[in-house]
């Protein structure tokens, strides 16, 4: 017990184990050349003497760090604010470290590598480019670390949130087409894969077919995800031909807010002259004038499911089977869509979303 009362050093551990200090350090830093016998000897002494000179030693002694990383592409987006509020409520037993990547894959890679260095137990990520092969996330999974992604990842087996994007695109389009709109523009996010539409655009086009809408009457414009992107795209559209479309579908409510600002600047009234639909149902949607029709993703429920899945994988280790976390979007009808007439779909189809 006298040894325990003294502040132990790495040299003390090395002497007790009969090995070099460099060997103890190699065990703590998980060097592959250390034999299993030596590793077990060192860790047995660490546990018996409760040696904890630094967080790494504690992590190695228990096998867990109690640390969870959250890597988000835009922490300023109110969608993630609501999501993380619920995550924090349920992960109170963990220390959470946040990284804002600003949609930059290089920032994301550095953040994940930093969390590897801290030996974080789990990672929640909204990836900057989920369609890209992500070596840093593949390495994370190969090391047996828990991971929940807000998007399905290309080439990496992980838990992911299935936002049902195709259904979201279809739902927004159907609301407009069923209210008589024939000329609709979709303000989509950045293209995810070259020569491929993202799932929301696919849903938009599928709905056009079901309602017999001439594809030449509609358009898709890649505008980005921020309110300034919506403002610039809508300003350009309204300046060239303000009567080209009767409605705009926005990839999120931020973009819709930009459309509202552009419409006001061009003397275009919503919904009398232009109908608008958003997505996410952030607080902004209900306070805009007129209030914004949008699609609610039940973000707090998503946060709860993510926060329950991550510790389950941490506890389950290699036996845990990755899951998809389903989301059931719901359209919230407010004041930003004008009904021109009621139109039924030309051909009802059983859509398997």
BAKEGU-630088 format. One line per 3 residues: number of its first residue (from 1); their letters; for each residue x negated, y, z of N, C-alpha, C, O. Coordinates in pm, whole numbers, plus 50000, padded with zeros to 5 digits. Layout:
<atoms>
NUM> a> X Y Z X Y Z X Y Z X Y Z  ... $
</atoms>
This chain:
<atoms>
1> xxx> 49917 49880 50000 50000 50000 50000 49914 50126 50000 49954 50231 49950  49793 50112 50058 49702 50228 50062 49667 50274 49923 49652 50393 49898  49653 50176 49828 49622 50211 49690 49733 50294 49629 49708 50386 49551 $
4> xxx> 49859 50261 49665 49975 50330 49609 49981 50475 49655 50028 50562 49581  49932 50502 49780 49940 50636 49833 49839 50728 49766 49858 50850 49761  49733 50670 49714 49632 50747 49641 49681 50771 49499 49749 50686 49441 $
7> xxx> 49647 50884 49443 49687 50910 49305 49602 50824 49213 49482 50848 49197  49664 50725 49155 49592 50631 49070 49550 50695 48940 49616 50785 48889  49439 50648 48887 49391 50693 48757 49385 50574 48663 49402 50459 48703 $
10> xxx> 49361 50603 48537 49348 50496 48440 49225 50409 48472 49225 50289 48446  49121 50473 48527 49002 50396 48566 49036 50295 48676 48985 50183 48675  49122 50334 48772 49165 50243 48878 49235 50121 48820 49209 50008 48860 $
13> xxx> 49324 50146 48727 49398 50036 48663 49300 49943 48592 49312 49821 48599  49203 50002 48522 49104 49923 48449 49024 49835 48544 49002 49717 48515  48979 49891 48661 48901 49813 48758 48983 49699 48815 48933 49587 48829 $
16> xxx> 49110 49726 48849 49196 49623 48906 49218 49509 48808 49223 49392 48846  49230 49544 48680 49256 49443 48576 49127 49376 48527 49133 49271 48463  49012 49436 48559 48887 49381 48510 48865 49404 48363 48807 49320 48294 $
19> xxx> 48912 49518 48314 48895 49552 48172 48839 49694 48161 48831 49765 48262  48802 49735 48042 48751 49869 48019 48866 49971 48020 48981 49937 47991  48833 50097 48054 48934 50203 48051 48994 50216 47911 49114 50239 47897 $
22> xxx> 48910 50200 47809 48959 50211 47671 49064 50104 47640 49155 50126 47560  49052 49988 47706 49150 49881 47684 49285 49920 47745 49390 49896 47685  49282 49979 47865 49406 50026 47928 49473 50131 47840 49594 50129 47818 $
25> xxx> 49390 50223 47790 49444 50328 47701 49504 50265 47576 49607 50311 47527  49440 50161 47524 49490 50093 47405 49625 50027 47431 49712 50025 47345  49642 49974 47553 49771 49916 47590 49878 50025 47594 49989 50008 47543 $
28> xxx> 49844 50139 47657 49940 50249 47671 49980 50308 47536 50093 50354 47519  49888 50305 47441 49918 50362 47308 49957 50254 47207 49966 50280 47087  49980 50133 47259 50036 50024 47178 49949 49988 47058 50001 49967 46948 $
31> xxx> 49818 49980 47078 49728 49942 46970 49748 49794 46935 49761 49710 47025  49751 49761 46807 49783 49624 46766 49674 49522 46799 49703 49402 46803  49550 49566 46822 49442 49471 46843 49438 49414 46985 49363 49320 47010 $
34> xxx> 49515 49471 47078 49516 49421 47216 49591 49287 47221 49701 49275 47167  49530 49187 47286 49594 49056 47295 49715 49062 47387 49723 49148 47475  49808 48970 47367 49929 48966 47449 49893 48939 47596 49957 48993 47686 $
37> xxx> 49793 48856 47618 49750 48824 47755 49700 48949 47827 49739 48974 47941  49614 49026 47759 49562 49149 47820 49673 49252 47842 49680 49316 47947  49759 49266 47743 49870 49361 47755 49957 49328 47877 49992 49416 47955 $
40> xxx> 49990 49200 47892 50074 49158 48005 50004 49181 48139 50068 49219 48237  49872 49157 48144 49796 49178 48267 49801 49325 48309 49828 49357 48425  49776 49413 48214 49775 49556 48243 49914 49603 48285 49929 49675 48384 $
43> xxx> 50016 49563 48210 50151 49609 48239 50202 49553 48372 50283 49617 48439  50156 49435 48409 50195 49377 48537 50142 49463 48651 50213 49488 48749  50017 49508 48639 49959 49595 48742 50031 49730 48743 50060 49784 48850 $
46> xxx> 50059 49785 48627 50130 49913 48615 50263 49907 48688 50299 49999 48762  50337 49798 48668 50469 49785 48730 50458 49766 48881 50534 49826 48957  50363 49681 48925 50350 49653 49068 50307 49776 49146 50352 49798 49259 $
49> xxx> 50220 49857 49086 50169 49976 49156 50246 50103 49123 50213 50212 49170  50350 50087 49040 50433 50202 49001 50348 50315 48945 50368 50433 48977  50252 50278 48863 50159 50375 48805 50230 50454 48695 50283 50395 48601 $
52> xxx> 50232 50587 48708 50300 50668 48608 50229 50803 48592 50279 50906 48637  50113 50801 48528 50039 50926 48512 50100 51019 48409 50071 51138 48407  50184 50965 48324 50242 51046 48217 50368 50976 48166 50387 50859 48197 $
55> xxx> 50453 51042 48090 50574 50980 48039 50548 50854 47958 50629 50762 47959  50435 50848 47888 50406 50729 47807 50393 50607 47895 50444 50500 47863  50323 50623 48009 50306 50508 48098 50439 50462 48152 50464 50341 48160 $
58> xxx> 50525 50555 48189 50658 50517 48237 50735 50443 48129 50803 50344 48155  50724 50492 48008 50793 50429 47897 50748 50285 47879 50829 50195 47862  50616 50265 47883 50563 50131 47862 50598 50038 47976 50621 49919 47955 $
61> xxx> 50602 50091 48098 50633 50008 48214 50777 49959 48210 50805 49845 48246  50870 50046 48167 51012 50009 48166 51059 49958 48031 51162 49891 48020  50982 49991 47928 51024 49956 47793 51114 50063 47732 51144 50056 47613 $
64> xxx> 51157 50162 47811 51246 50267 47763 51196 50403 47811 51139 50414 47920  51219 50505 47729 51174 50640 47765 51286 50725 47822 51259 50825 47890  51411 50687 47796 51524 50769 47838 51539 50893 47752 51609 50987 47790 $
67> xxx> 51474 50893 47636 51474 51009 47546 51550 50976 47417 51530 50870 47358  51634 51068 47376 51707 51055 47249 51682 51179 47165 51692 51291 47215  51650 51160 47038 51630 51271 46947 51754 51298 46864 51823 51205 46821 $
70> xxx> 51782 51426 46842 51892 51468 46755 51832 51557 46647 51783 51666 46676  51835 51510 46523 51776 51581 46411 51889 51620 46316 51950 51535 46252  51917 51750 46307 52034 51799 46234 51991 51895 46124 51900 51975 46142 $
73> xxx> 52056 51885 46009 52018 51969 45895 52058 52116 45911 51999 52203 45847  52157 52145 45997 52194 52285 46021 52263 52296 46157 52385 52281 46167  52185 52323 46260 52240 52332 46395 52330 52454 46414 52402 52463 46513 $
76> xxx> 52326 52550 46320 52410 52668 46332 52552 52643 46285 52641 52724 46310  52576 52532 46217 52709 52500 46166 52800 52460 46282 52767 52368 46356  52915 52528 46299 53006 52495 46409 53053 52350 46409 53091 52298 46514 $
79> xxx> 53051 52284 46295 53088 52142 46289 52998 52061 46383 53047 51978 46459  52867 52086 46376 52774 52012 46461 52781 52057 46606 52749 51980 46697  52823 52181 46629 52839 52229 46766 52946 52147 46837 52925 52104 46951 $
82> xxx> 53060 52125 46772 53166 52044 46830 53123 51899 46846 53152 51834 46947  53054 51849 46745 53005 51711 46747 52909 51687 46864 52923 51590 46938  52812 51777 46880 52709 51759 46982 52762 51783 47123 52710 51727 47219 $
85> xxx> 52866 51863 47135 52926 51883 47266 52977 51749 47323 52960 51720 47441  53039 51670 47236 53089 51540 47281 52974 51441 47302 52977 51361 47395  52873 51446 47216 52756 51359 47232 52689 51385 47367 52655 51291 47438 $
88> xxx> 52671 51512 47401 52607 51547 47527 52688 51499 47648 52631 51456 47748  52821 51506 47638 52906 51460 47747 52882 51313 47779 52883 51272 47895  52861 51233 47674 52852 51089 47691 52709 51037 47707 52689 50923 47750 $
91> xxx> 52610 51119 47674 52471 51076 47688 52401 51151 47801 52285 51191 47789  52473 51170 47912 52418 51245 48024 52300 51176 48090 52219 51241 48157  52288 51046 48071 52177 50972 48133 52049 50981 48051 51945 50928 48092 $
94> xxx> 52056 51047 47936 51939 51060 47849 51892 51205 47843 51971 51298 47860  51764 51223 47820 51711 51355 47785 51723 51368 47633 51674 51283 47559  51787 51475 47588 51810 51494 47445 51720 51605 47393 51715 51715 47449 $
97> xxx> 51649 51575 47285 51561 51673 47221 51618 51704 47082 51648 51613 47006  51631 51834 47050 51696 51875 46926 51594 51929 46825 51496 51994 46862  51621 51900 46698 51541 51955 46588 51637 52005 46481 51731 51936 46443 $
100> xxx> 51611 52126 46432 51690 52183 46323 51605 52180 46197 51505 52252 46190  51641 52099 46097 51555 52083 45980 51583 52183 45869 51504 52196 45776  51694 52255 45876 51731 52354 45774 51730 52292 45634 51685 52354 45537 $
103> xxx> 51781 52170 45624 51793 52098 45496 51657 52070 45431 51651 52048 45310  51551 52070 45508 51416 52049 45455 51368 51908 45490 51345 51879 45608  51353 51818 45391 51310 51680 45420 51174 51673 45489 51149 51580 45566 $
106> xxx> 51086 51770 45463 50955 51769 45528 50966 51800 45677 50898 51739 45760  51051 51895 45711 51076 51924 45852 51135 51801 45921 51099 51767 46034  51224 51735 45850 51288 51615 45905 51185 51506 45934 51187 51444 46040 $
109> xxx> 51097 51482 45838 50994 51378 45856 50905 51410 45976 50872 51320 46054  50867 51538 45991 50783 51576 46104 50856 51558 46236 50797 51515 46335  50985 51589 46237 51065 51574 46359 51072 51428 46401 51055 51396 46519 $
112> xxx> 51097 51340 46305 51108 51197 46336 50973 51143 46382 50967 51064 46476  50865 51185 46318 50731 51141 46359 50699 51189 46501 50635 51118 46578  50742 51310 46534 50722 51362 46670 50796 51275 46771 50742 51243 46877 $
115> xxx> 50919 51237 46739 50998 51154 46829 50936 51015 46844 50945 50954 46951  50874 50966 46737 50802 50838 46748 50688 50851 46848 50664 50761 46929  50617 50965 46842 50507 50988 46935 50555 50995 47078 50483 50953 47169 $
118> xxx> 50675 51047 47101 50733 51053 47234 50798 50921 47274 50847 50906 47386  50798 50824 47183 50858 50694 47205 51006 50704 47243 51053 50638 47335  51078 50789 47170 51221 50805 47195 51294 50673 47173 51259 50596 47084 $
121> xxx> 51394 50649 47256 51471 50525 47246 51565 50525 47127 51590 50420 47068  51618 50641 47092 51717 50646 46986 51714 50776 46910 51653 50874 46954  51780 50776 46796 51782 50892 46707 51921 50908 46647 51978 50813 46594 $
124> xxx> 51974 51030 46656 52096 51068 46585 52054 51169 46480 51992 51270 46512  52088 51142 46355 52038 51228 46248 52146 51263 46147 52225 51178 46106  52148 51390 46108 52223 51434 45991 52117 51462 45885 52062 51573 45882 $
127> xxx> 52086 51364 45799 51969 51374 45711 51981 51484 45607 52090 51515 45558  51866 51543 45575 51863 51650 45476 51899 51598 45337 51974 51663 45264  51846 51481 45301 51873 51422 45170 51896 51271 45188 51804 51193 45165 $
130> xxx> 52015 51230 45228 52040 51089 45257 52025 50998 45137 52007 50877 45152  52034 51056 45018 52025 50973 44897 51881 50938 44861 51858 50851 44777  51785 51004 44924 51644 50977 44896 51593 50860 44978 51646 50832 45086 $
133> xxx> 51493 50792 44928 51425 50692 45008 51351 50762 45121 51266 50848 45094  51380 50730 45244 51324 50802 45358 51229 50710 45434 51272 50631 45518  51100 50721 45405 50999 50635 45467 50998 50652 45618 50984 50554 45691 $
136> xxx> 51012 50775 45667 51005 50798 45811 51119 50728 45885 51100 50680 45997  51236 50722 45822 51348 50653 45887 51336 50502 45873 51376 50427 45963  51282 50457 45761 51255 50313 45745 51155 50266 45850 51173 50159 45909 $
139> xxx> 51051 50345 45874 50953 50312 45977 51017 50310 46115 50986 50225 46199  51106 50406 46138 51175 50412 46267 51252 50280 46292 51242 50222 46400  51325 50237 46193 51406 50115 46207 51316 49992 46222 51345 49902 46301 $
142> xxx> 51207 49988 46146 51115 49874 46154 51053 49859 46292 51017 49749 46333  51041 49969 46363 50986 49964 46499 51090 49922 46602 51063 49918 46722  51210 49891 46553 51315 49843 46643 51384 49953 46721 51443 49926 46825 $
145> xxx> 51378 50076 46672 51440 50188 46743 51584 50207 46697 51617 50181 46581  51670 50252 46788 51811 50272 46758 51831 50396 46671 51762 50497 46689  51924 50388 46577 51947 50498 46483 52094 50503 46442 52153 50402 46405 $
148> xxx> 52151 50624 46450 52284 50649 46395 52272 50768 46301 52227 50876 46341  52313 50750 46176 52306 50856 46075 52446 50910 46046 52544 50835 46047  52454 51039 46019 52581 51101 45982 52616 51073 45837 52723 51111 45790 $
151> xxx> 52525 51008 45765 52549 50970 45626 52491 50830 45604 52402 50786 45676  52544 50761 45503 52485 50633 45465 52348 50661 45404 52335 50745 45315  52246 50589 45451 52110 50611 45406 52073 50514 45294 52108 50397 45298 $
154> xxx> 52001 50564 45196 51954 50481 45085 51830 50403 45129 51730 50462 45169  51837 50272 45121 51721 50188 45148 51688 50166 45294 51583 50110 45325  51776 50209 45385 51751 50192 45528 51876 50136 45594 51984 50193 45582 $
157> xxx> 51861 50025 45663 51973 49963 45733 51991 50032 45868 51904 50024 45954  52105 50099 45885 52128 50171 46009 52277 50184 46035 52359 50162 45945  52312 50221 46158 52449 50264 46185 52471 50395 46110 52381 50478 46101 $
160> xxx> 52590 50414 46057 52617 50541 45988 52764 50577 46000 52850 50490 46017  52791 50706 45991 52928 50758 45994 52982 50757 45852 52925 50819 45762  53092 50686 45831 53155 50678 45699 53264 50784 45693 53376 50762 45737 $
163> xxx> 53229 50900 45637 53322 51013 45632 53437 50993 45534 53531 51073 45531  53430 50887 45454 53535 50861 45355 53548 50980 45259 53657 51031 45236  53433 51021 45205 53427 51142 45122 53514 51135 44998 53571 51236 44957 $
166> xxx> 53525 51018 44939 53608 51007 44819 53753 51040 44852 53821 51108 44775  53799 50991 44966 53935 51020 45009 53953 51168 45040 54060 51224 45013  53850 51232 45097 53857 51374 45126 53877 51454 44997 53963 51542 44990 $
169> xxx> 53797 51423 44895 53811 51493 44767 53947 51470 44705 54008 51562 44649  53995 51347 44714 54126 51313 44656 54237 51386 44733 54329 51442 44673  54227 51386 44864 54330 51446 44949 54345 51596 44921 54456 51647 44910 $
172> xxx> 54232 51665 44911 54237 51809 44884 54298 51838 44747 54381 51927 44733  54256 51761 44647 54310 51780 44512 54458 51748 44508 54536 51820 44446  54497 51640 44574 54639 51600 44571 54728 51707 44631 54839 51731 44582 $
175> xxx> 54682 51771 44737 54763 51876 44799 54789 51989 44700 54900 52043 44694  54688 52025 44623 54705 52132 44525 54788 52088 44406 54880 52159 44364  54756 51972 44350 54829 51925 44233 54977 51901 44265 55063 51930 44182 $
178> xxx> 55005 51850 44383 55145 51824 44420 55222 51952 44443 55346 51951 44444  55150 52065 44461 55215 52195 44475 55210 52275 44344 55228 52397 44345  55186 52206 44234 55198 52269 44103 55073 52332 44045 55079 52388 43936 $
181> xxx> 54961 52325 44115 54837 52384 44062 54779 52290 43956 54766 52169 43976  54743 52350 43842 54685 52271 43731 54542 52312 43702 54464 52232 43650  54506 52434 43736 54370 52484 43711 54299 52503 43846 54320 52602 43916 $
184> xxx> 54216 52406 43878 54152 52401 44010 54002 52391 43993 53953 52316 43909  53929 52467 44072 53783 52461 44072 53736 52401 44204 53784 52440 44311  53643 52307 44197 53588 52243 44316 53450 52301 44343 53358 52285 44263 $
187> xxx> 53435 52370 44456 53306 52422 44500 53237 52312 44581 53263 52296 44700  53151 52237 44515 53087 52121 44578 52952 52158 44637 52897 52265 44609  52901 52068 44721 52768 52086 44779 52661 52054 44676 52693 52029 44560 $
190> xxx> 52534 52054 44715 52425 52023 44622 52441 51881 44567 52489 51791 44636  52399 51862 44443 52405 51728 44384 52313 51636 44461 52197 51670 44487  52365 51517 44497 52286 51424 44577 52199 51334 44491 52087 51300 44530 $
193> xxx> 52249 51295 44375 52169 51211 44287 52180 51263 44145 52287 51305 44101  52070 51261 44075 52068 51312 43938 52164 51232 43851 52163 51109 43853  52248 51303 43775 52343 51244 43681 52454 51165 43750 52523 51087 43684 $
196> xxx> 52473 51185 43879 52582 51118 43950 52660 51221 44030 52603 51311 44091  52795 51207 44028 52878 51292 44112 52875 51241 44256 52863 51120 44279  52887 51332 44353 52901 51284 44490 53045 51235 44510 53130 51257 44424 $
199> xxx> 53070 51170 44621 53196 51100 44642 53316 51193 44647 53425 51154 44603  53302 51313 44698 53416 51405 44702 53457 51449 44562 53575 51465 44532  53358 51469 44478 53388 51506 44339 53454 51388 44267 53544 51408 44187 $
202> xxx> 53408 51266 44296 53471 51147 44238 53618 51141 44277 53704 51116 44193  53648 51166 44405 53787 51165 44450 53869 51272 44381 53985 51249 44346  53810 51389 44361 53876 51500 44289 53913 51456 44147 54025 51480 44102 $
205> xxx> 53820 51394 44078 53844 51353 43940 53944 51237 43931 54022 51230 43836  53942 51149 44030 54040 51040 44032 54181 51094 44047 54275 51045 43985  54194 51196 44131 54326 51257 44152 54373 51328 44025 54493 51327 43994 $
208> xxx> 54282 51388 43952 54318 51451 43825 54379 51348 43731 54479 51376 43664  54320 51231 43726 54374 51125 43639 54513 51084 43684 54603 51068 43601  54532 51068 43813 54662 51024 43865 54772 51124 43837 54887 51086 43818 $
211> xxx> 54737 51252 43834 54838 51356 43812 54843 51403 43666 54917 51495 43632  54765 51339 43582 54767 51376 43440 54714 51515 43414 54760 51583 43321  54619 51559 43495 54562 51693 43479 54454 51689 43371 54367 51602 43373 $
214> xxx> 54461 51782 43280 54360 51792 43175 54226 51830 43237 54216 51936 43300  54122 51747 43222 53993 51779 43285 53934 51912 43239 53851 51971 43309  53976 51961 43121 53926 52091 43073 53988 52208 43149 53939 52320 43140 $
217> xxx> 54096 52182 43223 54160 52287 43301 54094 52305 43438 54120 52403 43508  54009 52208 43475 53945 52212 43607 53794 52215 43590 53742 52191 43481  53727 52245 43698 53581 52252 43690 53521 52220 43827 53587 52232 43930 $
220> xxx> 53395 52179 43825 53319 52156 43948 53193 52243 43942 53118 52238 43844  53171 52321 44045 53053 52407 44052 52974 52371 44177 53030 52365 44287  52844 52348 44161 52756 52319 44273 52717 52451 44339 52644 52530 44279 $
223> xxx> 52763 52475 44460 52741 52606 44521 52659 52599 44649 52614 52704 44696  52636 52482 44706 52566 52474 44835 52664 52462 44950 52781 52431 44929  52617 52488 45072 52696 52459 45191 52721 52578 45282 52797 52565 45379 $
226> xxx> 52659 52693 45256 52672 52808 45344 52777 52907 45295 52819 52901 45180  52820 52997 45384 52923 53093 45346 52873 53186 45235 52950 53227 45149  52743 53217 45239 52688 53305 45135 52694 53238 44998 52707 53306 44896 $
229> xxx> 52683 53102 44996 52695 53029 44869 52836 53041 44814 52855 53062 44694  52934 53028 44901 53074 53044 44858 53102 53185 44811 53175 53205 44714  53043 53282 44880 53065 53422 44842 53007 53451 44703 53074 53512 44619 $
232> xxx> 52883 53407 44679 52820 53435 44549 52894 53364 44436 52920 53424 44331  52928 53238 44457 52996 53162 44350 53133 53221 44319 53171 53234 44203  53208 53255 44424 53342 53311 44402 53334 53450 44340 53416 53484 44255 $
235> xxx> 53237 53530 44382 53221 53665 44324 53193 53656 44175 53249 53732 44096  53106 53565 44137 53074 53547 43995 53195 53500 43917 53222 53548 43807  53269 53406 43975 53387 53351 43909 53494 53459 43890 53551 53472 43781 $
238> xxx> 53520 53535 43994 53625 53636 43989 53586 53755 43902 53672 53821 43844  53456 53784 43894 53411 53896 43812 53425 53867 43663 53456 53956 43585  53404 53740 43624 53410 53705 43483 53553 53677 43435 53591 53720 43326 $
241> xxx> 53630 53606 43516 53768 53576 43476 53847 53539 43601 53853 53423 43641  53907 53638 43660 53976 53617 43787 54099 53529 43773 54151 53480 43874  54147 53508 43651 54266 53425 43629 54233 53285 43579 54322 53210 43538 $
244> xxx> 54102 53249 43580 54063 53118 43526 54121 53003 43607 54157 52899 43551  54132 53020 43740 54180 52914 43828 54284 52968 43925 54278 53084 43966  54377 52883 43962 54476 52921 44062 54436 52877 44201 54496 52920 44300 $
247> xxx> 54335 52789 44210 54297 52738 44341 54150 52695 44342 54094 52659 44239  54089 52701 44460 53952 52656 44480 53948 52559 44598 54002 52588 44705  53885 52445 44578 53858 52350 44686 53714 52374 44731 53623 52378 44648 $
250> xxx> 53694 52391 44860 53560 52421 44912 53505 52300 44988 53577 52230 45059  53374 52277 44972 53310 52163 45037 53314 52169 45188 53310 52066 45254  53323 52289 45244 53343 52303 45389 53406 52439 45418 53421 52522 45328 $
253> xxx> 53442 52461 45542 53510 52585 45579 53419 52707 45572 53466 52818 45550  53287 52685 45591 53192 52794 45574 53200 52852 45433 53210 52973 45415  53196 52763 45335 53206 52806 45195 53338 52878 45171 53343 52979 45101 $
256> xxx> 53446 52825 45230 53578 52889 45216 53576 53030 45272 53638 53120 45215  53506 53052 45383 53494 53186 45439 53428 53281 45341 53467 53397 45331  53327 53232 45267 53263 53313 45164 53357 53346 45050 53352 53456 44995 $
259> xxx> 53444 53251 45015 53544 53275 44910 53641 53383 44955 53679 53469 44875  53682 53380 45080 53772 53483 45133 53710 53622 45118 53776 53717 45077  53581 53632 45154 53513 53762 45147 53505 53811 45003 53527 53929 44975 $
262> xxx> 53474 53720 44910 53466 53757 44768 53602 53799 44715 53614 53895 44640  53706 53725 44755 53842 53758 44709 53881 53898 44756 53939 53976 44680  53851 53928 44881 53884 54061 44933 53811 54169 44854 53869 54274 44824 $
265> xxx> 53685 54145 44820 53607 54244 44746 53657 54266 44604 53635 54373 44547  53725 54167 44548 53776 54179 44410 53927 54207 44407 53989 54201 44301  53984 54237 44521 54127 54267 44525 54215 54147 44494 54327 54162 44447 $
268> xxx> 54164 54028 44521 54241 53905 44498 54303 53861 44629 54234 53846 44730  54435 53841 44628 54507 53805 44751 54516 53653 44765 54547 53582 44669  54490 53604 44886 54505 53463 44919 54630 53450 45006 54640 53518 45108 $
271> xxx> 54727 53367 44969 54728 53272 44857 54803 53322 44733 54819 53247 44637  54851 53446 44734 54935 53493 44624 54866 53482 44489 54927 53439 44391  54738 53522 44484 54664 53517 44358 54571 53395 44350 54540 53348 44240 $
274> xxx> 54529 53346 44463 54433 53235 44465 54454 53151 44591 54453 53203 44702  54473 53021 44572 54485 52929 44685 54348 52871 44718 54264 52854 44630  54327 52842 44848 54196 52792 44893 54216 52679 44994 54301 52687 45083 $
277> xxx> 54136 52573 44978 54133 52463 45076 53989 52444 45122 53897 52448 45040  53970 52422 45252 53838 52396 45308 53825 52253 45356 53907 52167 45322  53723 52229 45436 53704 52098 45496 53621 52114 45624 53526 52191 45628 $
280> xxx> 53658 52042 45728 53594 52033 45860 53685 52084 45970 53679 52033 46083  53770 52184 45940 53860 52243 46040 53783 52295 46161 53816 52263 46275  53681 52377 46134 53612 52445 46243 53700 52560 46293 53801 52591 46231 $
283> xxx> 53663 52622 46404 53747 52726 46464 53776 52839 46366 53883 52899 46372  53682 52867 46277 53699 52973 46178 53827 52954 46097 53893 53052 46062  53863 52829 46067 53975 52800 45977 54107 52857 46029 54187 52909 45950 $
286> xxx> 54129 52849 46158 54258 52893 46213 54266 53043 46234 54376 53097 46247  54152 53113 46237 54154 53257 46264 54139 53342 46138 54157 53464 46143  54105 53279 46026 54101 53354 45901 54240 53407 45869 54340 53348 45910 $
289> xxx> 54245 53517 45797 54375 53571 45757 54388 53573 45606 54316 53648 45539  54477 53494 45549 54566 53396 45613 54489 53273 45661 54379 53244 45613  54546 53201 45756 54478 53083 45812 54454 52980 45701 54531 52968 45607 $
292> xxx> 54344 52907 45716 54294 52821 45609 54349 52679 45617 54338 52612 45720  54409 52634 45507 54442 52492 45493 54311 52416 45475 54228 52453 45393  54293 52310 45552 54165 52240 45551 54184 52094 45588 54296 52049 45614 $
295> xxx> 54076 52021 45589 54081 51879 45623 54006 51856 45753 53886 51885 45764  54077 51806 45851 54020 51782 45983 53958 51643 45988 54022 51544 45954  53831 51636 46029 53759 51509 46037 53756 51452 46178 53694 51349 46203 $
298> xxx> 53824 51522 46272 53824 51479 46412 53681 51464 46460 53638 51355 46498  53608 51574 46459 53464 51572 46483 53428 51526 46624 53325 51461 46644  53512 51558 46722 53482 51513 46859 53492 51361 46870 53417 51298 46943 $
301> xxx> 53585 51304 46796 53597 51158 46794 53474 51096 46729 53426 50991 46772  53423 51160 46624 53299 51113 46560 53185 51117 46662 53108 51022 46674  53175 51230 46734 53071 51243 46835 53080 51134 46941 52979 51080 46985 $
304> xxx> 53202 51103 46982 53220 50998 47083 53175 50862 47032 53106 50788 47102  53214 50829 46910 53177 50698 46854 53026 50687 46835 52967 50582 46859  52964 50795 46791 52818 50795 46774 52749 50777 46909 52656 50698 46922 $
307> xxx> 52797 50852 47010 52735 50847 47142 52755 50713 47212 52677 50678 47301  52856 50639 47174 52876 50505 47231 52796 50400 47155 52751 50301 47214  52778 50421 47026 52707 50323 46943 52557 50323 46972 52496 50216 46978 $
310> xxx> 52498 50441 46990 52353 50449 47008 52304 50372 47131 52214 50290 47118  52359 50396 47251 52313 50319 47368 52339 50169 47353 52263 50086 47403  52447 50135 47283 52476 49993 47260 52363 49928 47181 52324 49815 47210 $
313> xxx> 52312 50000 47080 52200 49945 47004 52072 49944 47087 51993 49851 47077  52051 50048 47168 51932 50052 47254 51931 49931 47348 51827 49867 47367  52046 49900 47405 52055 49785 47497 52048 49653 47421 51991 49556 47471 $
316> xxx> 52106 49648 47301 52113 49523 47226 51984 49482 47160 51962 49363 47135  51898 49578 47131 51770 49548 47068 51786 49477 46935 51870 49515 46853  51705 49375 46913 51705 49305 46784 51834 49229 46758 51865 49199 46643 $
319> xxx> 51911 49199 46863 52036 49124 46845 52150 49213 46796 52255 49162 46757  52130 49344 46800 52238 49436 46762 52256 49438 46610 52159 49448 46536  52379 49429 46565 52411 49437 46423 52465 49577 46391 52561 49623 46453 $
322> xxx> 52403 49642 46295 52442 49779 46260 52587 49785 46211 52638 49690 46150  52650 49897 46238 52792 49913 46205 52814 50044 46129 52731 50135 46133  52926 50051 46059 52970 50178 46002 53077 50234 46095 53162 50160 46146 $
325> xxx> 53072 50363 46117 53166 50430 46207 53272 50499 46121 53242 50598 46055  53396 50448 46122 53497 50500 46030 53552 50635 46073 53561 50665 46192  53589 50715 45975 53652 50845 45998 53780 50850 45917 53782 50811 45800 $
328> xxx> 53888 50898 45978 54016 50909 45910 54054 51056 45895 54115 51113 45986  54018 51119 45784 54046 51262 45765 54196 51290 45756 54273 51209 45706  54235 51407 45807 54376 51448 45806 54384 51590 45752 54309 51678 45795 $
331> xxx> 54475 51613 45658 54492 51747 45602 54574 51832 45697 54681 51792 45743  54522 51952 45728 54590 52047 45816 54645 52160 45729 54569 52243 45679  54775 52163 45712 54838 52260 45621 54863 52390 45696 54933 52393 45798 $
334> xxx> 54805 52500 45642 54826 52631 45703 54881 52727 45597 54983 52698 45534  54815 52841 45578 54876 52947 45497 54803 52978 45367 54846 53068 45294  54696 52908 45336 54611 52952 45225 54643 52886 45091 54571 52906 44993 $
337> xxx> 54750 52808 45085 54789 52743 44960 54931 52786 44922 55025 52770 45001  54945 52839 44802 55076 52880 44751 55136 52766 44671 55068 52705 44589  55263 52739 44694 55332 52634 44619 55387 52693 44490 55471 52783 44492 $
340> xxx> 55338 52641 44376 55386 52687 44247 55508 52607 44203 55603 52662 44148  55504 52476 44228 55616 52386 44201 55579 52250 44257 55463 52226 44289  55676 52162 44269 55650 52029 44320 55630 51933 44203 55717 51920 44117 $
343> xxx> 55515 51864 44202 55484 51772 44093 55443 51637 44152 55356 51630 44239  55506 51532 44105 55471 51397 44149 55358 51344 44061 55343 51391 43948  55279 51250 44110 55173 51193 44027 55230 51121 43906 55336 51060 43914 $
346> xxx> 55158 51129 43795 55204 51064 43673 55210 50913 43691 55300 50847 43638  55114 50860 43765 55108 50715 43783 55057 50687 43924 54943 50717 43957  55143 50628 44005 55104 50596 44142 55003 50482 44141 55025 50380 44074 $
349> xxx> 54895 50497 44212 54794 50393 44218 54762 50359 44363 54762 50446 44449  54736 50234 44388 54699 50193 44522 54550 50217 44538 54467 50141 44488  54518 50323 44607 54377 50359 44625 54322 50290 44749 54374 50310 44859 $
352> xx> 54218 50210 44733 54158 50140 44847 54045 50220 44907 53929 50191 44881  54077 50321 44989 53972 50404 45050 53923 50338 45177 53834 50391 45244 $
</atoms>
